[in-house]
Amino acid sequence: MGQEHNLPTMEELTDFLNKQSGEVNKREIARHFKIKGDDRAYLKHLLSEIEHQGLIIRKGKSFTTKGHLPERISVEITGIDNDGELVGRPVVWNEEGNPPQILISSKGKLKPAPTVGDVVIARVKPLHTHLYEGEALRHVTSAPNQMVGVFYEGKIVSVDRRFKEAFELDSSFPELKPNDLVIVEIPEVIKRRPVAHFIKKIGKSTDAHAASLISIFAHHLPVAFSVQGLKQARAAQLPELGKRVDLRELSFVTVDGSDARDFDDAVYAESDTNPKNKGGWHIYVAIADVAYFVRFGTALDSDAFERGNSTYFPDRVLPMLPEELSNGLCSLNPNEDRPAMVAEIWIDKEGHKLKHHFIRAMIRSKARLTYDAVEADFNGIERIKGLEERIDALKGAYESLLKARQRRGVLELDVPELQVVLNDKGQVINIKQRERFASHKMIEELMILANVAAAQTLEDLQLPTMYRIHDKPSVEKMEDLNAYLSAQGLKQHIKTNPTPDDFNQVLNDTKQHSNSYSINEMVLRSQSQAEYSPENIGHFGLALDKYAHFTSPIRRYADILIHRALIKGLKLGEGGLADEEVKAFPKIAEHISATERQSAAAEQDAVDRYVASYLADRVGEKFTARISSVTAFGLFVKLDSYNADGLIPISSLPDDYYVYDDRQKQLKGRSTKRTYAIGQNVDVVLKEAVPLTGGLLFHVLQNGKMVKPHSSVKKNKRRHSH
């Protein structure tokens, strides 16, 4: 939540409450922050949000900071995990940190069975500091759903494209102004007169930063850190050198995007001096020693676990760790001593890893480099002064690792990433495809090398490992893909038990095919989703039999677990893996896989809204596009100029009634036999751009002109409406 009229932020308010020795009422808080008049409503909303996140306790008209779950508690059911079990959190939370997860392993004899949104009395027992197991005993009430909307013409219009209705407000609410963003409760069954209940105001839909703000609240992302978590982060201090290996004389460098604010990996390479490894490389990958600062069982750990990962928006980051750590002591800032976990690795000139080991060290980065600068150096455009030898060595090591990658047969898919460019005011000034340099790929290959080394070390030590796994495509998806390839008249087929190189072969063989774009899309859609698991099945996409995430503990909780396991297994000092964590690994894996998906969805939603905002004043303009997906209700297209996605409704297609062909993934006109298929180029006109929902609506042009849909479309639409 942004700061308005010098009002306190959520962090400032929680910090103030933490410093009080006892209870504080709203009047005292208002007096401290000099809040008067209508601004008291803002304070009320802010206090409600902090209380909702379990950061403070309300006692009558006063508030206090929090001081182990009792055996029986009220639990709000918030979701369903991968095993189909209900997941909840305590309605009242009186401990440090954010509320733990409660897995409802037994629904007992409750009729009807509890579902998401319900509140139940449950008997709970701890599985882990952040995890409890619960048995549902009885219903308390069914909690209504919450929705983000905007106040407009006396009603609430949802920011979710699935809701077409405008909701009336059912009872008293503070004075709202047009474009106020609010959270409301809506009934599970929406009746003819949709009614919602006001919860709180969160901002303005007209603000430049509204796109990310909407996504944050719509996807229920944690906003504030716990009082104790913030206190621990602010009290953190740089460790003494002690038994750490002193690597401060090595010329480590960080390489990141120009807009990066935290640096959790630094790299160093040199030629291997061993005469038996001529042309080989000696590499160090240093990663911020987050496990030293974030200890199991602390409020900081609870906060990081709840988030699972950082979430990145075009205008902001919701970090997994407080700024004092993520941008401070855990960031490998140039010319500052920093504790690190370091993978020391030797490879030969063909990229084979010869040996490796891990050390706990103190490093001092010599420079904060950008991908652009390193790329310019690689290409001989402009050398990085004073680091020429180091950059040459990093490039040499990368070229050797690239040979190993190609030899391994990594799945090479073309997946363009959209970049939203903002000005200083947070307004969109450009939408473009993010560039991919050799410098990006160099860092990627060095990180993969270190991640593999971490997984191998933990496996050799027979220690629990939070693997990063990527399963082979399912048989069903392979059948769909092969059917599509056959429909395109192609003889190339993917075998039942494929390797990544099998897909690469299809992609290479069809590069000159007229539908090469659609073939790439279908191969991409056939792939499984990567996730975390304590059970190893390998990483299909990277063609690796063991893989773990070690290199980004500032922004991924999985990496902290790997660091703790290495510290424990190699006896590297404090901050090792706890037995309680090991027991909970399966559930932790489910949780952090879920938070990763949650963040990805929120990030994409924000980008969609920014794109719609950018194109809002270009309604009526013509664009060239490519069909990216075909459904029974229309076409999804991707603009050539902006790589932005939008919908062409089937009802708007010209001059015929269209039928969906699932096998060939196309729409075909009954009379004209005109077809629309994945990968096809089309000329379109932008009919609608809605920043509030992120929706873009297009119509197809024929010979540069709009053509009305055939009359049978409307008749059939009425006949088949559902």
URPE-V513046 format. One record per pair of residues at least 24 apart in sequence whose C-alpha atoms are under 6 Angstrom apart, sorted by the first residue. I is the first residue (numbers start at 1). J is the second residue. D is the distance in Angstrom with one decimal. If there is no record, write none. Layout:
# URPE-V513046
I&J&D + I&J&D
This chain:
# URPE-V513046
14&227&6.0 + 23&62&5.9 + 23&63&5.4 + 23&64&4.8 + 24&62&5.2 + 24&63&5.3 + 25&61&5.9 + 25&62&4.0 + 45&200&5.9 + 54&93&5.6 + 54&98&5.8 + 55&226&5.5 + 66&94&5.0 + 66&95&5.4 + 67&94&5.8 + 67&95&5.3 + 71&123&5.5 + 71&124&5.4 + 72&122&5.5 + 72&123&4.5 + 73&121&5.6 + 73&122&5.6 + 74&120&5.6 + 74&121&4.5 + 75&119&5.5 + 75&120&5.3 + 76&118&5.9 + 76&119&4.4 + 77&116&5.0 + 77&117&5.3 + 77&118&5.5 + 78&116&5.5 + 78&117&6.0 + 79&116&5.6 + 96&299&5.8 + 97&226&5.0 + 97&299&4.4 + 97&302&5.7 + 100&130&4.6 + 100&131&5.6 + 101&131&5.0 + 102&131&5.9 + 102&132&4.6 + 102&133&5.5 + 103&133&4.8 + 103&134&5.7 + 104&134&4.6 + 104&135&5.6 + 106&135&4.8 + 107&136&5.0 + 117&143&4.8 + 118&142&4.1 + 118&143&5.0 + 128&580&5.5 + 129&297&5.8 + 144&185&5.8 + 144&187&5.9 + 145&185&5.3 + 145&186&5.4 + 146&184&5.5 + 146&185&4.3 + 147&183&5.6 + 147&184&5.4 + 148&182&5.8 + 148&183&4.6 + 148&218&5.9 + 149&181&5.8 + 149&182&5.5 + 150&179&5.6 + 150&180&5.5 + 150&181&4.5 + 150&182&6.0 + 151&178&5.5 + 151&179&5.4 + 151&180&5.3 + 152&178&5.1 + 159&692&5.5 + 159&693&4.8 + 160&693&5.8 + 161&693&5.8 + 167&194&5.0 + 167&195&5.0 + 167&196&5.8 + 168&195&4.7 + 168&196&6.0 + 169&195&5.7 + 169&196&5.0 + 169&197&5.6 + 170&195&5.9 + 170&196&5.9 + 170&197&5.6 + 179&204&5.7 + 179&205&5.3 + 180&204&4.6 + 181&205&5.7 + 208&426&5.4 + 208&427&5.6 + 211&606&5.1 + 211&609&5.6 + 212&606&5.1 + 215&602&5.2 + 215&606&5.8 + 228&299&5.8 + 229&299&4.7 + 229&300&4.3 + 233&324&6.0 + 244&360&5.4 + 244&361&4.5 + 245&361&4.3 + 246&361&5.8 + 246&362&5.2 + 247&362&5.8 + 247&363&5.0 + 248&363&4.3 + 248&364&4.8 + 251&366&5.5 + 252&365&4.8 + 252&366&5.7 + 253&365&5.3 + 253&366&5.6 + 253&367&5.1 + 254&368&5.1 + 254&369&5.8 + 255&369&4.7 + 255&370&5.2 + 256&370&5.0 + 256&371&5.8 + 257&370&5.4 + 257&371&5.8 + 258&370&5.6 + 262&327&5.0 + 262&331&5.3 + 263&331&4.8 + 263&332&5.2 + 264&288&5.1 + 264&331&5.4 + 264&332&5.9 + 269&393&5.5 + 269&394&5.4 + 270&393&5.3 + 279&349&5.0 + 280&347&5.6 + 280&348&4.0 + 280&349&4.4 + 281&346&5.8 + 281&347&5.4 + 282&346&4.7 + 283&344&5.9 + 283&345&5.1 + 284&343&5.7 + 284&344&4.6 + 285&342&5.6 + 285&343&5.2 + 286&340&5.9 + 286&341&5.8 + 286&342&4.3 + 287&340&5.3 + 287&341&5.2 + 287&551&5.9 + 288&330&5.4 + 288&340&4.6 + 289&339&5.5 + 289&340&4.3 + 289&341&5.4 + 291&560&5.9 + 291&575&5.6 + 292&575&5.4 + 295&575&5.7 + 308&557&5.2 + 308&592&5.0 + 308&595&5.6 + 309&555&5.0 + 309&556&4.4 + 309&557&6.0 + 310&555&4.8 + 311&599&5.5 + 313&603&5.7 + 320&555&5.5 + 326&554&5.9 + 334&365&4.7 + 334&366&5.5 + 334&367&5.2 + 334&368&5.8 + 335&364&5.6 + 335&365&5.6 + 335&366&5.7 + 336&364&5.5 + 337&363&5.8 + 337&364&4.8 + 338&362&5.6 + 338&363&5.5 + 349&400&5.4 + 350&400&5.1 + 350&403&6.0 + 351&400&4.5 + 351&401&4.4 + 351&404&5.0 + 371&439&5.5 + 375&439&5.5 + 398&442&5.3 + 409&501&5.0 + 410&500&5.9 + 410&541&6.0 + 410&542&4.9 + 410&543&5.4 + 411&500&4.8 + 411&541&5.1 + 428&614&6.0 + 431&642&5.7 + 432&642&5.5 + 451&548&5.3 + 451&549&5.5 + 451&550&5.3 + 452&547&5.0 + 455&547&5.4 + 455&548&5.3 + 465&534&5.6 + 466&533&5.6 + 466&534&4.8 + 467&532&5.7 + 467&533&5.3 + 467&534&5.7 + 467&547&5.9 + 467&548&4.5 + 468&531&5.9 + 468&532&4.8 + 468&547&5.7 + 468&548&4.8 + 469&530&5.7 + 469&531&5.6 + 469&532&5.9 + 469&538&5.4 + 469&539&4.9 + 470&530&4.4 + 470&539&4.4 + 470&540&5.3 + 471&528&5.9 + 471&540&5.8 + 472&540&5.8 + 473&527&5.0 + 473&528&5.3 + 477&526&5.3 + 484&664&5.7 + 487&664&5.7 + 515&679&5.8 + 517&679&5.3 + 518&678&5.2 + 518&679&4.4 + 531&593&5.4 + 532&589&5.2 + 532&593&5.8 + 533&589&5.2 + 608&694&4.7 + 609&691&4.9 + 609&694&3.8 + 612&689&5.2 + 612&690&5.7 + 612&691&4.7 + 612&694&5.2 + 613&691&4.6 + 616&689&5.0 + 619&686&5.1 + 619&687&5.6 + 620&685&5.9 + 620&686&5.3 + 620&687&5.9 + 621&685&5.6 + 621&686&5.8 + 622&684&5.7 + 622&685&4.4 + 623&683&5.9 + 623&684&5.4 + 624&683&4.7 + 625&681&5.8 + 625&682&5.4 + 626&679&5.7 + 626&680&5.5 + 626&681&4.4 + 626&682&5.9 + 627&678&5.0 + 627&679&5.1 + 627&680&5.4 + 628&678&5.3 + 629&678&5.6 + 630&665&6.0 + 630&666&5.8 + 632&660&5.3 + 646&696&4.6 + 646&697&5.6 + 647&697&5.1 + 647&698&6.0 + 648&698&5.0 + 648&699&5.6 + 652&709&5.6 + 653&709&5.6 + 654&707&5.4 + 654&708&5.5 + 654&709&4.2 + 655&709&5.0 + 655&710&4.3 + 656&710&4.8 + 657&713&5.2
